[in-house]
Amino acid sequence: MVSWTTLALVSCVAVLAYLFGDQLGRGLGLVALLAGAALACLLAWRENRTAQRLREARALHQVLVHAEQLRAERARQRAVVEVLGSRVEALHRQLETSGRRVCALRQEVSTLRGNYEALRVELELQAVLESDARIVELGRSGQVIDPWVTARELWSRDESVRRLA
């Protein structure tokens, strides 16, 4: 803006000197016009350079603000990752504990199944040996058994037991 004002003033002075001056005035007017044009170019270049520096300073400020936002975001993400990592570790520990508990329970179930079969066989043997003994068998899944049925009646009903004996 200053460069355009300077160029306009110098041009007006040079035109007035050229129109109303003598030979020397016209020469000085042309020299003043050239010097004014050079001064206007210099001022325009300085204005442009100042504007460019301001744009770069604004861009740098924006980049610094953005970098600070990214740092804060990374810190939040790091905190989230740490929390998730601790939760995963806790879940792994819980999984290991549950796995050990499942193994112990499987052993116990196996032992109980063996005990059940041993008791069932022993009761059947006692029923065979003692004819008047009343044996109550727990119902199998999907089969309804009268609790007051004797072992001898069960023996006569169950063909698979007879085949094994």
Secondary structure, DSSP 8 states (H G I E B T S, - for coil): -HHHHHHHHHHHHHHHHHHHS-HHHHHHHHHHHHHHHHHHHHHHHHHHHHHHHHHHHHHHHHHHHHHHHHHHHHHHHHHHHHHHHHHHHHHHHHHHHHHHHHHHHHHHHHHHHHHHHHHHHHHHHHHHH-TT--------TT----TT--HHHHHHH-HHHHHH-
